[in-house]
Amino acid sequence: MSGVQSTAGDVDVDLRQLFASLARNWLRLLLFSVAVTALAFVLTSLATPKYRAETRLLIETRESVFTRPDGSGDNERPILDEEGVTSQVEVIGSTDILKQVARKLDLASLPEFDAASEMSTISRLLVIAGLKSDPSELPPEERVLKAFREQLTVYRVEKSRVIVIQFSSADPKLAAAVPNAIAEAYLEFQRGSKLESSTEATDWLKPEIADLNKRVKDAEAKVASFRSQSDLLVGQNNSALATQQLSELSSELSRVRAGRSAAEATAQSVRQALKGGGSIDAIPEVLSSGLIQRLRERQIQLRADIADLSTSLLPNHPRIRALNSQLSDLDAQIRSQAEKVLVGLLNEASSADLREKQLVADLNRLKVESARVSEEEVELRALEREAAAQRALLESYLTRYREAASRQDRNYLPVDARVFSTAIVPSESYFPKVVPIVGAAFVGSLLLMAIFTLLQELFSGRAMRPAAGARVTPVTVAMPARHAAELPEDDAPRAWVEAEEPAVAAPLADVDGEPQEMVDTQDDLAVADEPAAEPMQAPTHGGISIETAAERLIAGGAARAIFVSPEGDDAAATAVLVAREVADSGLRVLLLDLTASGAAAGPMLDGGRYPGITNLLASEAQFTDVIRADHYSDCDVMPVGTADPARAMRAADRLPIIMDSLTTAYDLVVVECGPADAGEITRLVGDGTEVLVSFLRHDDEIAYVADGLRAGGYEDVILVTPVGHHLPTTPQPTRTAA
C-alpha cells in the first residue's frame, strides 16, 4: 500500500484571497448594512424622546463672622472634605428625600413612574412565562421609587464641592421640576437636622447648667470654709496675709540692719577724728548739726576780725587777745558738740541693734506661720482649681445655651449648601440622537458583516494555502512476501502476497505558490477503511501495515489507541511507528509508554531517562514535567519514568483521570502496554478507543491473545505489524521545520 507522508502540514492564510471575498460580497454587505440602518432609523423615530435637566449645589459654610459662634475666624469654620461631600451625595439620593419629592409632585399618578400600568405585550408574555418578575406584585410606592432611581443621577464633580442632580423624563417640565424639588428638599432636610440638633442641645444643656450652678456654689463654699478654718487670710496681691507680713518684715529688718551699720560706721569715724585731734568738718553728721554750723560761722568771723586788727595792733593788744580767747572757746564748744553727735550716733546704733533683734524674733515666728500657711495653701489651691473648672464649664455651657436658644427662637439655621444653578425646562431632547445612532448602526453592521464574511471565507478553506516550502512526499511501501514454510500449518493458505501499490503523486507548487491539482493514480485509496483501500491486510489472522493502521485511526476519529505487544519489547516499535505516522499527518499525538523496560519511549528520547508516568502517579511531578518531544517527529512522549513502580501502581486508580486529561489535550493518545490481557487495560479504555495487537511473527500466541481480547469485550481488535515498513533514508522536514 502506498502511504502519503506529510513533511510540512502547516498552511498559511492567503490575505489577498481573504480580503478579495469582501469585494465579491459587496452587495450582501451593503444590503445588510442598509437594512440595519433602516431598522435603527425606524426604532429611533418611534422612540419616546427623553429630556434631561440638572441642578447644581455648592457645599460651603454659610456662617458669617457676625453670626459664627464665639466669633471664631474663617480658619476655624468646618469645611467638608472629599468623603464628606460624597456622603452628602448619598443623603441627596436617600429614600426619605425621594419619597418626600414623589409625594410633593404626585409622581405616583404619572404612567411614567408605574411600570405595571404600561406593560407591553412582550413584557406580559415574559411575566406569564415566569421569565420576568411581575411589577404589580410590588407596592405602588416601591414601583415609583424604582422608576425614580432609574431616571435620577446624583454625582459629585471631581476635585470640587459641587453636587449635580440630574433627572431625565419624557416631560420636559417634570425633568426640570424634579431636581429643583430634590435640592429644596435636601436644604430643608439639612435645616431640619440643624434645628433638631439645636433643640437637643438646649434640652441637654438646661439641666446640666442647673446642676453646674449647684456644683459651683458648693465648690466656692468649700474654698471659703477652708480658708477661714485654716486662717488663710488674703492680703494685697491676692497672697496669704502671713506670707505678705513675712515679706514686709524681711524688708524692714534689712532696712534696720542697714541703718545700724551706717550709725556704727559714722560713730567710729567721729570717734577716730576726736581721738586723733583731726578735723571733724568732713563728717556729714557733724556738719548737719545746726549749732556746730553757727559756731563755725562765729569762728570764721572771729578769725576775720583778728586778721583785720592784726594790721594795726600788736598781738598783745587787749583787743586781739580778747578775740583769740573767744576763738579758743569756740573750738572747745565745737569739739564738745562733736562729742555729743558721737553720743547720739552710738545711741542710734544701739537702738537699731535692739530693733534688729526684735525684728529677727518676729521674723522667726512668721516663718513658722508661713510654712503652715504654705502647706494649707496646697489644699486651698486644689479646691480653688475645682471651683474654677466648674465655673469655666458653667460659663461655657451658658454661652452655648444662649447661642442655641437664640438660633432656635429666631429660626436662624444656615445650611452649609446653596443652589447656584437651578434646573430650567429643556427645549431639546437628549435621546434619541437620530444621526449618531443611525451612523453607528450603519458602521457597526458593516463591520460585523465584514467580519462574518472574512470568518466564513477563512473557515471554508478557500483563503488557505500551503506554507512556504511545504510538500507531500510520496512513499511507496512494499510488504515482503512470507513463504508458506514460515507460517504455521493451519495458516498456510493465508500466505502474504507481495503487493506494491502505485505511488501517489504529490501536490506540486507552481511559480507563484498556488497549489496544483493532485492526481491520484489509484482510486482505491479514496476511502481508507474500505477493503479495497487496504490490500496489505492479511486475511483472517493477518495484520495490517503501519500506514493502514494510522489511516484507520485518523479516519475513525479515534481518541485512544491501546497497543498490546505479546512478543515483548521487540514489537513495541509498532506503537512508535504508528504514533509518528499519525503525527506527520498534522494531528497532536502523545505516546504513553507503559512497558516495564521503557522500550517504546527509549528510541524516541535517544535512551535518556526522564520523569514519566510513574512519577506522575506517585505525585512527584506534573504534566509539564513528564511530557517531552520526540527527537525524530512531531509526536510527544510520556516515558515510563524514574519513580518506584510499586509506589506508582498503588495510585493506579488515577490512570483514568490522567487518560481523560491527555485525550482532552491531544487528538490521539497512543498507549504501549507490552504483553497485557483484557483485564489489565480496563483502566485505559474510554470513548473512541481502538485496541491493536502488534506482532513481528504471526503464530498461535498472537491469535490466542487477539481472541482473548475479543472475549474480554474488545471485538474490533486490529493486528498490526511493522514488517515491510521502511523509514526514509533521508530525514524529511517536519511541520516544525517550516
TAJO-V637020 format. One record per helix or strand. SS is the DSSP state (~ for helix, > for strand). FROM is the first residue (numbers start at 1). TO is the last residue. If there is no record, write none. Layout:
[[SS:FROM:TO] [SS:FROM:TO]]
//
This chain:
[[>:2:6] [>:11:13] [~:15:24] [~:26:46] [>:50:58] [~:69:71] [~:74:76] [~:82:92] [~:95:105] [~:107:109] [~:111:113] [~:121:129] [~:135:137] [~:140:151] [>:152:156] [>:162:169] [~:172:229] [>:234:234] [~:236:238] [>:240:240] [~:241:276] [~:284:287] [~:290:309] [~:318:410] [>:418:421] [>:431:431] [~:434:460] [>:464:466] [>:472:476] [>:479:479] [~:484:486] [~:489:494] [>:499:499] [>:509:509] [>:515:515] [~:523:525] [~:531:533] [>:544:544] [~:546:555] [>:560:564] [~:568:584] [>:589:593] [~:599:604] [~:613:617] [~:623:626] [>:627:629] [>:636:638] [~:645:649] [~:652:665] [>:668:672] [~:682:684] [>:689:695] [~:700:711] [>:717:721] [~:735:737]]
//
